[in-house]
Structures are given as structure tokens and as C-alpha cells.
Amino acid sequence: MKAEQLVREYLIHIGEDPDRPGLRDTPKRIVRSWDELYKGYTQNPEDVFVTFDENNVQGGLVYLKNIEFASMCEHHMLPFTGVAHIGYIPFGRVIGISKLARLLDIYAQRLQIQERIAEQITDALMEYLQPKGAACIIEAVHQCMKCRGVRKQNAVMGYSSLKGAFLIDHKARQEFIQLVKS
């Protein structure tokens, strides 16, 4: 069954007339929007890891904070939006800073939960960049909490994923947290 037909069936299911003027092209628009909302399925995280050898860059902390994102909750297929803070401690190799934002988008543009996004980001950093440590903190507002269920308008969910040095070195963990919160 074509995706547009599925959307028509959905409209009928909720009590709408898919042939009324305002909805005639809605199935096409929704299917086109899916190509953008879920393009992360067609992207390979490994492709963003064009690295630069920087043997003199060791011991410092590379981070990018307040990276905006939007994703779709896999439980209700409703959006959640927020910011991610991503960091790593290099071990002789670095990547372009925009690649951290691209990595976030690859994982966020799938049906997701924010905990998995953070874990996927730190796992990918550890696998492809091989830093001393990787960290990701995600804070998000979930529409499934705002417009249905408990209807909490100001709730912000947070999750942190820490790998390598960020797990064992309290100072590294504290430095990352202080930098992203400042």
C-alpha cells in the first residue's frame, strides 16, 4: 500500500474527510515531510568522521554545546526538541566541529528516544574517532508529555552518556559539565 494511501486511511480513521479542500494534498505533503524527518535512516554515521591528525592536541577537551535538534518519539510518533552538548578528549585525532552537529542530526532524524541518541553519539565517537573519552548530554521537551498523557508544559528531560575518561576521571566529567552549563 502506498504511503499516501496510508495517510488517507489515517485521516478517515480520525474522522476527517481526506477529499475536503484543505486536506486533498495533505497525504503528499506528509509523505514528503517524512523524507526530511527520517533522513537519518539513509545516512551512515561513519561518513562524518573525516579526521585530522593532531598529535599535539591531547589532554584538552573539544566540545560543542547548545546544538539544537528535533526528533520523533518512537513511542507516540510525536516530536521532541531540545539541545545536545557533545564533547570528547582527543587522542591524536580530531574532527571538524560541524561534524558533531551532523552526527547528532543523523541519529535524531530517526524514530528515537533521547537516551539512545546520546548513547549512539558517544558510541560512534569512541568507535570512529577513538578519543580518550566521549560525552553527550541531551535536554529535550517532549510533545507526548505536553499535549497528551500527563500534559506537563514545562518539563525538560535530561540524559547524559559518558564513555572512557569521562567515566573514570571525575575532573574531566566536571569540566565538561561546567563548560556546557556556562
C-alpha positions as CSV (number, residue, x, y, z in Angstrom):
1,M,0.0,0.0,0.0
2,K,1.4,3.4,-0.9
3,A,2.3,5.7,1.9
4,E,-0.1,8.4,0.6
5,Q,-2.9,5.9,0.8
6,L,-2.0,5.1,4.4
7,V,-2.2,8.8,5.3
8,R,-5.6,8.9,3.7
9,E,-6.7,6.0,5.8
10,Y,-5.4,7.7,8.9
11,L,-7.4,10.8,8.1
12,I,-10.5,8.7,7.7
13,H,-9.7,6.9,11.0
14,I,-9.7,10.1,13.0
15,G,-12.9,11.3,11.4
16,E,-11.7,13.5,8.7
17,D,-12.6,13.7,5.0
18,P,-9.4,13.4,3.0
19,D,-11.1,14.8,0.0
20,R,-12.1,18.2,1.5
21,P,-10.2,21.1,0.1
22,G,-7.8,21.7,3.0
23,L,-6.8,18.0,3.1
24,R,-6.6,17.0,-0.6
25,D,-2.8,17.4,-0.8
26,T,-2.1,16.5,2.8
27,P,-1.1,12.9,2.1
28,K,1.5,14.1,-0.4
29,R,2.8,16.8,2.0
30,I,3.1,14.3,4.9
31,V,5.0,11.7,2.8
32,R,7.4,14.4,1.6
33,S,7.9,15.6,5.2
34,W,8.8,12.1,6.2
35,D,11.7,12.1,3.8
36,E,13.2,15.0,5.8
37,L,12.1,14.0,9.3
38,Y,13.6,10.5,8.9
39,K,16.5,11.1,6.6
40,G,18.8,9.7,9.3
41,Y,18.0,6.2,8.1
42,T,19.7,6.9,4.8
43,Q,22.9,8.3,6.4
44,N,25.9,6.5,7.7
45,P,27.5,8.0,10.9
46,E,30.9,6.8,9.8
47,D,30.8,9.2,6.8
48,V,31.1,12.3,9.1
49,F,34.4,11.1,10.6
50,V,36.8,12.8,8.3
51,T,39.7,13.1,10.8
52,F,42.7,15.3,11.1
53,D,45.9,14.1,12.8
54,E,46.8,16.5,15.5
55,N,49.3,14.7,17.7
56,N,49.8,18.0,19.7
57,V,46.1,18.1,20.6
58,Q,45.9,15.8,23.6
59,G,44.6,16.3,27.1
60,G,42.3,19.1,26.2
61,L,38.5,18.9,25.8
62,V,36.8,19.5,22.5
63,Y,33.1,20.4,22.9
64,L,30.1,21.8,21.1
65,K,27.2,22.9,23.1
66,N,23.6,24.0,22.6
67,I,23.2,22.1,19.4
68,E,19.5,22.4,18.5
69,F,17.8,19.3,17.3
70,A,14.3,17.9,16.6
71,S,13.4,14.2,16.6
72,M,10.3,12.0,16.6
73,C,9.5,9.9,19.7
74,E,9.3,6.2,18.7
75,H,6.5,5.6,21.3
76,H,3.9,8.1,20.1
77,M,5.5,9.5,16.8
78,L,5.3,13.0,18.3
79,P,8.2,15.4,18.1
80,F,10.7,16.2,20.9
81,T,13.1,19.1,20.6
82,G,16.0,20.3,22.5
83,V,19.7,20.8,22.7
84,A,22.7,18.5,22.8
85,H,26.1,19.1,24.3
86,I,28.8,16.9,22.8
87,G,32.4,16.6,23.8
88,Y,35.5,14.4,23.5
89,I,39.0,14.2,24.7
90,P,41.2,13.8,21.6
91,F,43.9,11.1,21.4
92,G,45.9,12.5,18.4
93,R,42.9,12.9,16.0
94,V,40.1,15.5,15.8
95,I,37.2,16.1,13.5
96,G,35.7,19.3,12.2
97,I,33.4,20.7,14.8
98,S,30.4,20.8,12.4
99,K,30.7,17.0,12.3
100,L,29.4,16.8,15.8
101,A,26.2,18.6,14.8
102,R,25.9,16.4,11.7
103,L,26.3,13.3,13.9
104,L,23.5,14.4,16.1
105,D,21.3,15.0,13.1
106,I,21.9,11.6,11.7
107,Y,20.7,9.9,14.9
108,A,17.9,12.5,15.7
109,Q,16.3,12.1,12.3
110,R,15.0,8.6,13.1
111,L,12.3,7.4,15.3
112,Q,14.1,7.7,18.6
113,I,14.3,8.1,22.4
114,Q,16.8,10.7,23.6
115,E,18.7,8.2,25.7
116,R,19.5,6.2,22.6
117,I,20.6,9.3,20.6
118,A,23.1,10.2,23.3
119,E,24.4,6.6,23.5
120,Q,24.7,6.4,19.7
121,I,26.7,9.6,19.6
122,T,29.2,8.6,22.2
123,D,29.5,5.1,20.8
124,A,30.2,6.5,17.3
125,L,32.8,8.9,18.7
126,M,34.5,6.1,20.6
127,E,34.4,3.7,17.6
128,Y,35.4,6.0,14.7
129,L,37.5,8.7,16.4
130,Q,39.0,6.7,19.2
131,P,39.3,9.5,21.7
132,K,40.2,9.1,25.4
133,G,36.6,9.8,26.2
134,A,33.3,10.9,24.8
135,A,30.3,12.7,26.4
136,C,26.9,13.8,25.3
137,I,24.2,15.5,27.4
138,I,20.7,15.9,25.8
139,E,17.9,18.1,27.2
140,A,14.6,17.9,25.5
141,V,10.9,18.8,25.6
142,H,8.6,16.0,24.6
143,Q,5.3,16.8,22.9
144,C,4.0,13.5,24.1
145,M,4.2,14.9,27.6
146,K,2.8,18.3,26.6
147,C,-0.2,17.5,24.5
148,R,-1.3,14.1,25.8
149,G,-0.9,12.0,28.9
150,V,0.3,14.0,31.9
151,R,0.2,17.3,30.0
152,K,3.2,18.9,31.7
153,Q,4.1,22.1,29.8
154,N,7.5,22.9,31.2
155,A,9.0,19.5,31.8
156,V,12.5,19.1,30.4
157,M,14.1,15.6,30.3
158,G,17.8,15.2,30.5
159,Y,20.1,12.3,29.8
160,S,23.9,12.0,29.8
161,S,26.1,9.4,28.1
162,L,29.7,9.2,29.3
163,K,32.4,6.9,27.9
164,G,36.1,6.4,28.5
165,A,37.8,9.1,30.5
166,F,34.6,10.8,31.4
167,L,33.5,7.7,33.4
168,I,36.7,7.3,35.3
169,D,38.1,10.8,35.7
170,H,35.9,13.0,37.9
171,K,37.8,16.1,36.9
172,A,37.1,15.5,33.1
173,R,33.4,14.9,33.8
174,Q,33.2,18.0,36.0
175,E,35.0,20.2,33.4
176,F,32.6,19.0,30.6
177,I,29.5,19.7,32.8
178,Q,30.8,23.2,33.8
179,L,31.7,24.1,30.2
180,V,28.3,23.2,28.8
181,K,26.3,24.8,31.7
182,S,28.2,28.1,31.5
